[in-house]
């Protein structure tokens, strides 16, 4: 179901590209019902069997010129081959390349592992291969008006518009490892009913295991919940019900994508699943991602003695996030342009006016606060810290002006696009936050260009509350801490980004053990030499960990946790040698400047 919805941008592109041709969709009944009423196909072929010979027999009746395969299965490629379709397009994987005439190769890490990539982009790559414009990534579904009427008749008093409709989706066809505990769904439902008088529904599939989950949630809750397992809907009607929802709270499962395609506000809980596989840039989704050493494992069944990832997500965290949506606080997070090239979060507009910060000139004339500029900092870059009263917080201002053109060209080359110094901070911060990596919250930013090159730019970020850098403070009890830090760094690297300044001073940790990554100006996604930059990041962590605090055992524990192994292989030992070799090169540089390397202290 989820894959079908994530394919809709590609289906739309293909329909636009072949607008004068007749397009058929061939799928199972579930996919057909989810995509029903969408304008991407002229006719449907609903399969009654998964047997490739039976499918081929059905397809032969139509004399198709071309087949575009979104499904990765061996059987689907075999079926169109046996059906005699002349042009067969799809990904060459799982041994099915021999049946395809036009083959796409999915990106890999090493020889066997597929590189994490959003299914949305994975399918759009097929459309792009065919020559379609694949720039529109918006998910799309249609709701039949008759289905809306039937849902209104069935649940009319619950869909009155006066009380928010919240739908809980506690299941997951992927497997039990992604399921959040039933009692926490119950606690969340009770909070929403008591705080917002919400009408709460629980939606599950017809599977026996999911029906039992829904029953447990409803029985454990103090207040009545509408159990759709006892009030079943067709998939078309379920889409209609979702179109009324003020908020959907879900595990990473199929209905999540239905909610996004219908423009609903959504909270998604990620445990074993890597968010990159389903990333969609949807602005009204908040992801709550488990931050534990074993996640993401992408395994359908948890192999641990305790379900650490999903249990690490508290009901309190979900309730607070839901409160932001339903109380309308999300509007205060909107960015507004208060003057040319000057964008501010809406809840800071009045504050900035009181400080006299209403234009780019105001920002570059601002002299309040404390300068954090160091002697070795580039002359074109300034840093200032200052306090505000309403809201009461501490902000950090970075200003860039008169940047040498060669520096700008290097930035553009690394990011493969024209980009300002400010955007080098802001863009990766926003993308990483969507992928579950904590980054400082952006409060304001702006940029000006002079012809082809940047004239000046700035970014203002908020101080990370209740936090200190790992350079300033490392806990005494370090075993769990080091494993959690390794999991955080691994999760960051799994996004495809590399930091290039990954010293302990650029990782902050709060009292709850949550990590935040800062100083993102050099963060980028390397097109080449990704492993080289990964080693550089790991070396900088190794180098900046003080030798009088962080032992050899600590360093080994970090690497084992980072690699998710119990024992080092020959390849892992070679990695350690490369890290140590690079660290020794950094020591030589330090000695020239009469500095002592932290790891040798």
C-alpha positions in Angstrom: 0.0 0.0 0.0 2.7 2.5 1.0 4.8 1.7 -2.2 1.7 2.3 -4.3 1.2 5.8 -2.9 4.9 6.7 -3.1 4.8 5.7 -6.7 2.1 8.4 -7.5 4.5 11.2 -8.5 6.2 8.8 -11.0 2.8 7.7 -12.3 1.8 11.3 -12.8 5.0 12.0 -14.7 4.6 9.0 -17.0 0.9 9.9 -17.7 2.0 13.5 -18.7 4.8 12.1 -20.8 2.6 9.6 -22.7 -0.6 11.7 -22.7 -1.5 10.5 -26.2 -1.0 6.8 -25.5 -3.2 4.3 -23.7 -1.9 3.4 -20.3 -3.0 0.3 -18.3 -2.3 -0.3 -14.6 -1.8 -3.9 -13.7 -1.8 -4.6 -9.9 -3.4 -6.6 -7.1 -6.8 -5.5 -5.6 -5.3 -3.6 -2.7 -3.2 -1.3 -4.9 -6.1 -0.9 -7.3 -8.4 0.3 -4.5 -5.8 2.7 -3.0 -5.2 4.3 -6.4 -8.8 4.2 -7.5 -10.1 7.5 -9.1 -6.6 8.8 -9.7 -6.1 10.1 -13.3 -2.9 8.2 -14.0 -4.3 5.3 -16.1 -6.9 4.7 -18.7 -7.8 1.1 -17.6 -7.0 -1.3 -14.8 -6.0 -4.9 -14.9 -6.7 -6.4 -11.4 -4.8 -9.5 -10.9 -6.4 -12.6 -9.4 -3.2 -14.6 -9.1 0.5 -13.9 -8.4 1.6 -16.8 -10.6 3.8 -15.3 -13.3 2.5 -17.7 -15.9 -1.2 -16.8 -15.1 -0.2 -13.1 -15.2 1.6 -13.5 -18.6 -1.5 -15.3 -20.0 -3.7 -12.3 -19.0 -1.3 -9.7 -20.4 -1.0 -11.5 -23.7 -4.6 -10.6 -24.5 -3.7 -6.9 -24.8 -0.6 -6.9 -27.1 1.3 -4.3 -25.1 4.1 -2.4 -26.7 5.9 -1.5 -23.4 5.9 -2.6 -19.8 7.2 -0.3 -17.0 7.9 -2.4 -13.8 7.7 -0.6 -10.5 7.6 -3.8 -8.5 11.1 -5.3 -7.9 10.1 -8.9 -7.9 11.6 -11.6 -10.2 8.0 -12.9 -11.0 6.8 -9.5 -12.4 9.8 -9.4 -14.9 9.3 -13.0 -15.8 5.6 -12.4 -16.5 6.1 -9.5 -18.9 8.8 -11.5 -20.7 6.6 -14.5 -21.1 3.8 -12.2 -22.3 6.0 -11.1 -25.2 6.0 -7.4 -24.4 8.7 -5.9 -26.6 10.1 -3.2 -24.3 10.5 -4.1 -20.7 11.8 -1.3 -18.3 12.7 -1.7 -14.7 15.4 -2.2 -12.1 17.9 -4.9 -12.8 18.0 -6.6 -9.4 17.1 -9.9 -7.7 18.4 -11.8 -10.7 15.7 -10.5 -13.1 17.9 -8.4 -15.4 17.9 -11.1 -18.1 14.1 -10.4 -18.7 14.5 -6.6 -19.1 15.4 -4.7 -22.3 16.0 -1.4 -20.5 17.7 -1.7 -17.1 18.1 0.8 -14.3 20.8 -0.1 -11.7 19.9 0.7 -8.0 22.7 2.4 -6.1 24.6 0.1 -3.7 26.9 0.4 -0.8 29.6 -2.2 -1.4 28.8 -5.4 -3.2 25.6 -6.5 -1.5 23.8 -3.7 0.4 21.5 -1.3 -1.4 22.0 2.3 -0.6 19.1 3.8 1.4 17.1 6.0 -1.0 13.5 7.2 -0.8 11.1 4.9 -2.6 9.5 8.1 -4.0 12.8 9.0 -5.8 13.5 5.4 -6.6 10.3 5.3 -8.7 10.8 8.8 -10.1 14.1 7.7 -11.5 12.2 5.3 -13.7 10.1 8.2 -15.0 13.2 10.3 -15.5 14.9 7.5 -17.4 11.9 7.6 -19.8 12.4 11.3 -20.3 9.7 12.6 -18.1 10.0 15.8 -16.0 10.4 14.3 -12.5 10.7 17.6 -10.4 7.2 17.3 -8.8 7.5 15.0 -5.8 4.1 15.5 -4.3 2.2 12.4 -3.4 -1.4 12.3 -4.7 -4.6 10.4 -4.1 -8.2 11.0 -5.0 -11.3 10.4 -2.8 -14.6 9.4 -4.3 -17.5 11.7 -3.3 -19.8 8.7 -2.7 -17.3 7.3 -0.3 -17.2 10.6 1.6 -21.0 10.6 1.8 -21.0 7.0 3.2 -18.4 7.8 5.8 -20.4 10.9 6.9 -23.5 8.8 7.2 -21.7 6.2 9.3 -19.7 8.5 11.6 -21.5 11.8 11.1 -21.5 12.9 14.8 -17.8 12.2 15.0 -17.0 14.3 11.9 -18.7 17.5 13.0 -15.7 19.7 12.5 -16.0 21.1 16.0 -13.9 18.4 17.6 -10.6 17.3 16.0 -10.6 13.9 14.4 -7.5 11.9 15.2 -6.7 8.6 13.7 -4.3 6.1 15.3 -2.6 3.6 13.1 -0.9 1.0 15.4 -0.2 -1.8 12.9 2.4 -2.6 10.3 2.6 -5.2 7.6 6.4 -5.0 7.7 6.5 -6.9 11.0 6.1 -6.6 14.7 9.4 -4.8 15.2 7.9 -1.4 14.1 4.8 -1.6 16.4 4.6 0.9 19.2 3.3 -0.5 22.6 -0.5 -0.6 22.8 -0.7 1.1 26.2 1.2 4.2 24.8 -1.4 4.5 22.1 -4.0 4.3 24.8 -2.3 7.0 26.9 -2.0 9.2 23.8 -5.7 8.8 23.0 -6.7 9.6 26.5 -4.6 12.8 26.4 -6.1 14.0 23.1 -9.6 13.3 24.4 -9.1 15.1 27.7 -7.1 18.0 26.3 -8.9 18.7 23.0 -12.1 16.7 23.2 -10.8 14.8 20.2 -12.7 12.0 18.4 -10.2 9.3 18.3 -10.3 6.4 15.8 -8.1 3.3 15.7 -7.4 2.0 12.1 -5.9 -1.5 11.5 -5.9 -4.0 8.7 -8.1 -7.1 8.7 -5.2 -9.2 9.9 -5.9 -11.1 13.2 -2.8 -9.7 14.9 -3.8 -6.1 14.1 -7.4 -6.6 15.2 -6.0 -7.8 18.6 -3.8 -4.7 18.8 -6.8 -2.4 18.2 -8.9 -4.3 20.8 -6.1 -3.9 23.4 -5.7 -0.1 22.8 -9.5 0.4 23.1 -9.7 -1.7 26.3 -6.8 0.0 28.0 -8.0 3.5 27.3 -10.1 5.4 29.9 -12.2 7.0 27.2 -14.2 5.5 24.3 -12.3 5.1 21.0 -13.9 4.2 17.7 -12.4 0.8 16.7 -12.5 0.4 13.0 -11.7 -3.3 13.4 -15.3 -3.5 14.8 -16.6 -1.0 12.2 -14.9 -2.1 9.0 -14.5 0.2 6.0 -13.4 -0.5 2.4 -10.0 1.0 1.4 -11.8 3.6 -0.6 -13.9 4.5 2.4 -10.8 4.6 4.6 -9.3 7.1 2.3 -12.4 9.2 2.7 -12.2 9.0 6.5 -8.6 10.1 6.4 -9.5 13.1 4.4 -11.5 14.3 7.4 -8.6 13.8 9.9 -7.1 16.7 11.7 -4.1 14.5 12.8 -2.9 11.0 12.1 -0.5 9.2 14.5 1.1 6.2 13.0 3.9 3.7 12.9 5.8 3.7 9.6 3.2 1.8 7.6 1.0 2.1 4.5 -1.7 4.5 5.9 1.0 7.0 6.7 1.4 7.7 3.0 -2.4 7.9 2.5 -2.4 10.7 5.1 0.4 12.5 3.4 -1.1 12.2 0.0 -4.4 13.7 1.4 -2.6 16.6 3.0 -3.2 15.6 6.6 -1.0 16.5 9.6 0.9 13.5 10.7 3.2 12.1 13.4 5.2 9.1 12.4 7.0 6.8 14.8 10.3 5.3 13.5 12.0 2.5 15.3 13.7 -0.3 13.2 13.0 1.4 9.8 15.4 3.9 8.3 13.4 7.1 7.5 15.5 7.6 4.3 13.6 4.7 2.6 10.4 6.7 2.7 11.5 10.4 2.8 9.1 12.7 1.0 9.8 16.3 2.2 6.2 16.6 3.5 6.0 19.8 5.6 3.1 18.7 7.9 4.8 15.6 9.1 6.8 15.3 12.3 9.0 12.2 12.6 9.8 10.8 16.1 12.9 8.6 15.5 14.2 6.2 18.1 17.8 7.1 19.1 19.2 3.8 20.3 22.4 1.9 19.2 20.5 -0.9 17.4 18.3 1.3 15.2 17.7 1.4 12.3 18.1 -2.4 11.8 15.4 -2.7 9.1 14.5 -6.1 10.5 10.8 -7.1 10.7 11.3 -9.0 14.0 13.4 -7.6 16.9 16.2 -9.9 17.9 17.0 -8.2 21.1 15.8 -9.2 24.6 13.9 -5.9 24.8 12.3 -3.8 22.1 14.6 -0.9 22.7 13.8 1.3 19.7 10.0 1.6 19.9 10.0 1.6 23.7 12.4 4.5 23.7 9.6 6.6 22.2 7.5 7.9 25.1 3.8 8.6 25.2 4.8 12.1 26.6 6.9 12.9 23.5 4.0 11.9 21.2 1.5 13.9 23.2 3.6 17.0 23.2 4.1 16.8 19.5 0.3 16.2 18.9 -0.4 19.2 21.2 1.8 21.4 18.9 -0.3 20.4 15.9 -3.8 20.6 17.5 -3.1 23.8 19.5 -2.1 25.6 16.3 1.5 26.1 17.5 2.8 24.9 14.2 1.7 28.3 12.7 4.2 30.0 15.0 6.9 28.0 13.2 6.1 29.5 9.8 8.9 31.5 8.2 7.8 35.0 6.9 9.8 37.5 4.8 9.6 40.8 6.7 11.7 42.7 4.1 13.6 41.8 0.9 16.1 38.9 1.5 15.2 38.8 5.2 13.1 35.8 6.5 12.2 35.3 10.2 10.1 32.7 12.1 6.7 34.3 12.7 6.9 34.1 16.5 10.2 36.2 16.5 8.9 39.0 14.2 8.0 41.3 17.1 11.1 40.5 19.0 13.3 41.4 16.1 11.4 44.6 15.5 12.1 45.6 19.2 15.8 44.8 18.6 15.8 47.0 15.4 16.4 44.0 13.2 14.1 44.4 10.2 16.5 44.4 7.2 19.8 43.0 5.9 21.5 46.4 6.8 20.2 46.1 10.3 21.7 42.7 10.7 25.1 43.8 9.5 25.1 46.9 11.7 24.0 44.9 14.7 26.5 45.4 17.5 24.7 44.0 20.6 25.7 40.7 22.2 29.1 39.1 22.5 31.4 38.4 19.7 32.5 34.8 19.3 35.0 35.5 16.5 38.3 33.7 17.0 41.7 34.8 15.7 41.9 31.9 13.3 38.3 32.5 11.9 38.1 33.6 8.3 37.9 37.3 8.0 34.7 37.1 5.9 32.8 35.3 8.8 31.5 36.7 12.1 29.8 35.1 15.0 27.7 36.8 17.7 25.7 35.5 20.6 22.8 37.6 22.1 19.8 37.2 24.3 16.1 38.0 23.6 13.3 38.5 26.1 10.1 37.7 24.2 10.6 34.8 23.5 13.2 34.5 26.2 16.1 32.6 24.6 19.7 32.9 23.4 20.5 33.2 19.7 23.6 32.8 17.6 24.2 35.1 14.6 26.6 34.1 11.8 27.4 36.8 9.2 29.2 36.3 6.0 30.3 39.1 3.6 33.1 39.7 1.1 33.6 36.0 0.7 36.4 35.3 -1.8 35.1 34.1 -5.1 37.3 31.0 -5.0 35.7 30.0 -1.7 32.3 30.4 -3.2 33.2 28.3 -6.2 34.5 25.6 -3.9 31.2 25.6 -2.0 29.2 25.4 -5.3 31.4 22.5 -6.5 31.0 20.5 -3.3 27.2 21.0 -3.2 26.8 20.7 -7.0 24.8 23.9 -7.2 25.1 27.7 -6.7 24.6 28.3 -2.9 25.2 31.0 -0.4 27.3 30.6 2.7 24.1 30.9 4.8 22.4 28.2 2.9 25.3 25.9 3.4 24.3 26.0 7.1 20.5 26.1 6.7 19.7 23.6 4.0 21.6 20.6 5.5 20.1 21.4 8.9 16.6 21.3 7.6 17.2 18.1 5.6 18.9 16.4 8.5 16.1 17.3 10.9 13.6 15.7 8.6 15.7 12.5 8.7 15.7 12.4 12.5 19.1 14.1 13.2 18.7 16.9 15.7 20.1 20.2 14.5 19.9 23.8 15.9 16.6 25.5 15.1 16.8 28.2 12.5 15.2 31.5 13.6 16.1 33.8 10.7 18.2 34.0 7.5 18.9 36.1 4.5 21.1 36.4 1.5 22.0 39.0 -1.1 23.8 38.5 -4.4 26.0 40.9 -6.5 25.8 39.6 -10.0 26.8 36.0 -10.1 28.5 35.9 -6.7 27.3 36.3 -3.1 27.4 39.8 -1.6 26.5 38.8 2.0 24.3 36.4 3.9 23.4 35.5 7.5 21.7 32.9 9.6 20.4 33.1 13.2 19.9 29.9 15.2 18.6 29.2 18.7 20.8 27.9 21.5 20.2 24.2 22.2 18.4 24.1 25.6 19.9 22.2 28.5 22.9 21.1 26.5 26.7 21.2 26.4 29.2 20.2 23.8 31.0 16.8 24.3 34.3 18.8 24.3 33.1 20.5 27.5 31.6 17.5 29.3 31.8 13.7 29.0 29.8 11.5 31.4 31.6 9.4 34.0 29.5 6.3 33.1 30.4 6.0 29.5 29.4 2.6 28.2 25.8 3.3 27.2 26.8 6.9 26.3 29.4 5.7 23.8 27.1 3.2 22.2 24.4 5.9 21.9 26.9 8.3 20.4 28.0 5.7 17.9 24.4 5.1 16.9 23.9 8.8 16.4 27.0 9.1 14.2 26.0 6.0 12.2 22.5 7.4 11.7 24.1 10.7 10.5 26.3 8.9 8.1 23.4 6.7 6.8 21.8 9.9 5.5 24.6 10.2 3.0 25.9 13.4 4.5 29.5 13.9 5.7 30.4 16.6 8.2 34.2 17.3 7.6 34.4 19.0 11.0 33.1 16.2 13.2 35.0 17.1 16.4 33.4 16.6 19.9 32.9 20.3 20.1 30.3 20.1 17.3 28.1 17.4 19.0 25.9 18.6 21.9 24.2 16.3 24.4 21.3 17.3 26.8 20.3 15.9 30.2 18.2 13.2 28.5 21.1 11.9 26.4 19.8 13.4 23.1 22.5 14.5 20.7 22.4 17.5 18.4 24.8 18.2 15.5 26.0 21.8 15.1 28.3 23.9 12.8 26.9 22.5 9.6 28.5 24.9 7.1 30.8 22.2 5.7 28.3 19.4 5.7 27.6 18.0 2.3 26.7 14.8 0.3 29.8 13.7 -1.6 29.3 12.5 -5.1 32.7 10.7 -5.0 35.0 9.5 -2.2 32.2 9.1 0.3 34.3 6.5 2.3 37.2 8.9 2.4 35.1 11.6 4.0 33.5 9.1 6.4 37.0 8.1 7.6 37.8 11.8 8.0 34.7 12.3 10.2 35.7 9.2 12.4 39.3 10.4 12.6 38.1 13.9 13.9 36.1 12.2 16.6 39.0 9.9 17.5 41.4 12.9 17.5 39.2 15.2 19.6 38.4 12.6 22.3 40.8 13.4 25.2 43.2 10.6 26.0 43.1 11.1 29.8 39.3 10.5 29.8 38.5 8.3 26.8 40.3 4.9 27.0 41.3 2.5 24.3 38.4 0.3 25.4 36.1 3.2 25.0 37.3 3.8 21.5 37.0 0.1 20.6 33.5 0.1 22.0 32.5 3.1 19.9 33.8 1.5 16.7 32.1 -1.9 17.4 28.8 -0.1 18.1 29.2 2.1 15.0 29.8 -0.9 12.8 27.1 -2.9 14.7 29.5 -5.8 15.3 30.6 -7.9 18.2 34.0 -8.6 16.6 36.3 -6.7 14.2 36.9 -8.2 10.8 40.2 -7.7 8.8 38.4 -4.9 6.9 37.4 -3.2 10.2 41.0 -3.4 11.4 42.2 -1.8 8.2 39.7 1.0 8.9 41.2 1.6 12.3 44.7 1.8 10.8 43.5 4.4 8.4 41.9 6.4 11.2 45.1 6.3 13.3 47.2 7.2 10.3 45.1 10.2 9.5 45.2 11.2 13.2 49.0 11.1 13.2 49.0 13.4 10.2 46.9 15.9 12.2 49.4 15.6 15.1 52.2 16.7 12.9 50.2 19.7 11.9 49.6 20.5 15.5 53.2 20.3 16.5 54.1 22.9 13.9 51.7 25.3 15.7 52.8 24.2 19.2 49.5 22.5 20.0 48.9 19.2 21.8 46.5 16.8 20.1 43.6 16.0 22.5 43.8 12.3 22.1 47.4 12.3 23.2 46.8 14.4 26.3 
